[in-house]
Amino acid sequence: MFWLYFFLFCILGIILSITRKYDLITVSITFIICAIFLNFGNIESFIYILIFFCVAEGVTLILNKKHKKRSYKNLLGNCLAGCVFMLFGQVIPAIVSICAAFSDTLSSEIGRLSIIKPRLITTFKKVKTGTDGGITVLGLTAAAIISAITIVYFMIVPKIFNSSFIYTTQIVLMIGIIGFLGTIIDSFIGATLERKGYSNNYQTNFLASFISGTIAFILINIL
């Protein structure tokens, strides 16, 4: 099994290098993130983060051709919090943090297509497309769809692999709901800290995903 995963990782690296010409650091970080989710988590979380990588990159490539290819900073901003939670054995908070990053990424990319100008989440005043903290109905809808797909995914896929981890309906709904909430948190941080220069996009993504995972961690221990 080890050699199978190693082979898959190598194939992934080759694809990233050829199709998007990623540098060695970015490819290596991708391998490390996948390895953490595979070894400290479970197969369903590993597949989920692979789906995140593929969908996020695909949507960005299709909808925003001028967008620079993702770097290791993007990966760390979106996935570092999830890796930290996973290393400490907190599988659900880790998954929630990735769901938050997934929802926010698609919300940002698809939200750019909105014909209606975004509104700043703190004041609801109209702002230019791409403004930190700006939200659109289209973007939020995309985030909600990703969260809903995540709910369905964790209701079905773990059963296919006979996962030993228990995904109750309550836990699965929590993953999707807090994941969507992560998009709101990201926008709020963008409208406050990032607009004032206290954080950059990568730091904002990390904070939003970390806060989302922390909320899940607290709720799990309360419930």
NORGILIN-V641656 format. One record per backbone hydrogen bond with DSSP energy under -1.0 kcal/mol. CO is the residue of the C=O (numbers start at 1). NH is the residue of the N-H. E is the energy in kcal/mol with one decimal. If there is no record, write none. Layout:
CO_NH_E / CO_NH_E
This chain:
1_5_-2.3 / 2_6_-2.4 / 3_7_-2.3 / 4_8_-2.3 / 5_9_-2.6 / 6_10_-2.1 / 7_11_-2.3 / 8_12_-2.4 / 9_13_-2.4 / 10_14_-2.4 / 11_15_-2.4 / 12_16_-2.5 / 13_17_-2.3 / 14_18_-2.6 / 15_19_-2.7 / 16_20_-1.3 / 16_22_-1.4 / 23_27_-2.1 / 24_28_-2.6 / 25_29_-2.6 / 26_30_-2.1 / 27_31_-2.2 / 28_32_-2.4 / 29_33_-2.5 / 30_34_-2.3 / 31_35_-2.7 / 32_36_-2.3 / 33_37_-2.1 / 34_38_-2.0 / 35_39_-2.9 / 36_40_-2.5 / 42_46_-2.0 / 43_47_-2.5 / 44_48_-1.9 / 45_49_-2.0 / 46_50_-1.7 / 47_51_-2.3 / 48_52_-2.1 / 49_53_-2.3 / 50_54_-2.5 / 51_55_-3.0 / 52_56_-2.5 / 53_57_-2.2 / 54_58_-2.4 / 55_59_-3.0 / 56_60_-2.1 / 57_61_-2.3 / 58_62_-2.2 / 59_63_-2.9 / 60_64_-1.8 / 64_67_-1.7 / 71_75_-1.8 / 72_76_-2.6 / 73_77_-2.5 / 74_78_-2.1 / 75_79_-2.7 / 76_80_-2.1 / 79_83_-2.3 / 80_84_-2.4 / 81_85_-2.4 / 82_86_-2.3 / 83_87_-2.6 / 84_88_-1.3 / 85_90_-2.9 / 86_89_-1.8 / 89_91_-1.2 / 90_94_-1.8 / 91_95_-2.5 / 92_96_-2.8 / 93_97_-2.3 / 94_98_-1.7 / 95_99_-2.5 / 96_100_-2.5 / 97_101_-1.9 / 98_102_-3.0 / 99_103_-2.9 / 100_104_-2.4 / 101_105_-2.5 / 102_106_-2.1 / 103_107_-2.2 / 104_108_-2.5 / 105_109_-2.3 / 106_110_-2.6 / 107_111_-1.8 / 110_113_-1.9 / 111_114_-1.6 / 118_127_-2.7 / 119_135_-2.4 / 120_124_-3.6 / 125_120_-2.8 / 128_131_-1.9 / 131_134_-2.2 / 133_121_-2.4 / 135_119_-2.4 / 136_140_-2.5 / 137_141_-2.2 / 138_142_-2.1 / 139_143_-2.1 / 140_144_-2.3 / 141_145_-2.3 / 142_146_-2.2 / 143_147_-2.2 / 144_148_-2.3 / 145_149_-2.7 / 146_150_-2.2 / 147_151_-2.0 / 148_152_-2.2 / 149_153_-2.8 / 150_154_-2.4 / 152_156_-1.5 / 153_157_-2.5 / 156_160_-1.3 / 157_161_-1.7 / 158_163_-3.0 / 168_172_-2.6 / 169_173_-2.4 / 170_174_-1.8 / 171_175_-2.2 / 172_176_-1.9 / 173_177_-2.7 / 174_178_-2.5 / 175_179_-1.7 / 176_180_-2.0 / 177_181_-2.2 / 178_182_-1.8 / 180_183_-1.2 / 180_184_-1.0 / 181_185_-2.5 / 182_186_-2.5 / 183_187_-2.1 / 184_188_-2.4 / 185_189_-2.6 / 186_190_-2.4 / 187_191_-2.2 / 188_192_-1.4 / 189_193_-1.1 / 189_194_-2.1 / 190_195_-1.4 / 193_198_-2.7 / 194_197_-1.4 / 200_204_-2.5 / 201_205_-2.3 / 202_206_-2.1 / 203_207_-2.7 / 204_208_-2.5 / 205_209_-2.3 / 206_210_-2.7 / 207_211_-2.8 / 208_212_-2.1 / 209_213_-2.2 / 210_214_-2.3 / 211_215_-2.4 / 212_216_-1.9 / 213_217_-2.3 / 214_218_-2.4 / 215_219_-2.5 / 216_220_-2.6 / 217_221_-1.7 / 218_222_-1.8 / 219_223_-3.2
